[in-house]
Amino acid sequence: MSAAEFDLIARIRARVGTRDDVVLGIGDDAALLQPPAGMQLAVATDTLNGGVHFFEDAAPADIGWKSLAVNLSDLAAMGALPAWATLSLSLPAQPGDAMQAFVDGFLDGFVQLAAQHRVALVGGDTTRGPLSVCVTAMGFVQAGAALRRDAARVGDEVWITGTPGDAAAALALAGVAPYRDAEVRRCVGDPLTDHARLFERLQRPTPRVAAGRALGSLAHACIDVSDGLLADLGHVCAASKVGARIDAAALPVSPALAAACEGEARWSLQLGGGDDYELCFTAAPSRRDAIASALRAVDTPACVIGRIEAEPGVRVWRADGSPWTPPRRGYQHFG
């Protein structure tokens, strides 16, 4: 390990917090951690690459925030309480001052979100290479109480938190494939500066940790929406051996998205876009009032958008009861 890498690690260690359950953190060959008794450990890992998961010219603080947020979203979908994280950071060769400035900015966003959820950075790796960030987040969930993809039941209502489609609209505005098709361009042709809220949702998603915790005893199945609502709900249905019917007219719409796009073109962003990091979950209709109350208590908007059915597959219906076929069902990593 070079002196420059030691300096970089020291720079990171000086910025991150700790917790009583971190026996040994950054600086040794491995971290030593002490999970609480009676809890299971939930572990999630996501890699973010420049030009794929964030814009090459994105603010370092936004990259830092998002790299942790997408992992906390996975923990939220399991109903887990975040605790620890590791960070693997690949940086292109550049002058020392420029590298330090990037790392400081990256940590501004990472540490800000980590502090909100009492997450301690306990280790990781730094290396030279294309700009890439890999975070592993760990959290606790009561033994046997984790929300899973394979527990949806016929008759369940399908819920979504927040307002899906905002991030996909930002990607369309930026001309990112596959969102830059003609249908989208006709609906989102305003200057980028008119859609700051959409870009904020793309670059600084809100992990629904409190919502996931609140749903632990109320929901049956849950998943975070990272690749598109239809694609991710499809994973739930496949794991649970059920199907789903979605009412497109019931999809919640943010004011920013409503101003940018309408009609079926908007549905395509809401149902087939990615990067929302909202929670899609299923629950018995008898739980509707309890769920609404629990989510109000943690300031998380959510609404029912469909139901679970026995017939396999995820189908979309218009308000008049006719079926609608979306142009895409979600993001394909290797498509």
Secondary structure, DSSP 8 states (H G I E B T S, - for coil): --HHHHHHHHHHHTT----TTEEE-TTSSS-EE---TTEEEEEEEEEEEBTTTB-TT--HHHHHHHHHHHHHHHHHHTT-EEEEEEEEEEE----HHHHHHHHHHHHHHHHHHHHHTT-EEEEEEEEESSSEEEEEEEEEEETT---BGGG--TT-EEEEES-TTHHHHHHHHTT-TTTTSHHHHHH--S-GGGGHHHHHHHHS----HHHHHHTTTT-SEEEEESS-HHHHHHHHHHHHT-EEEEEGGG----HHHHHH--HHHHHHHHHH-----EEEEEE-GGGHHHHHHHHHHTT--EEEEEEEESSSEEEEE-TTS-EE--S--S--TT-
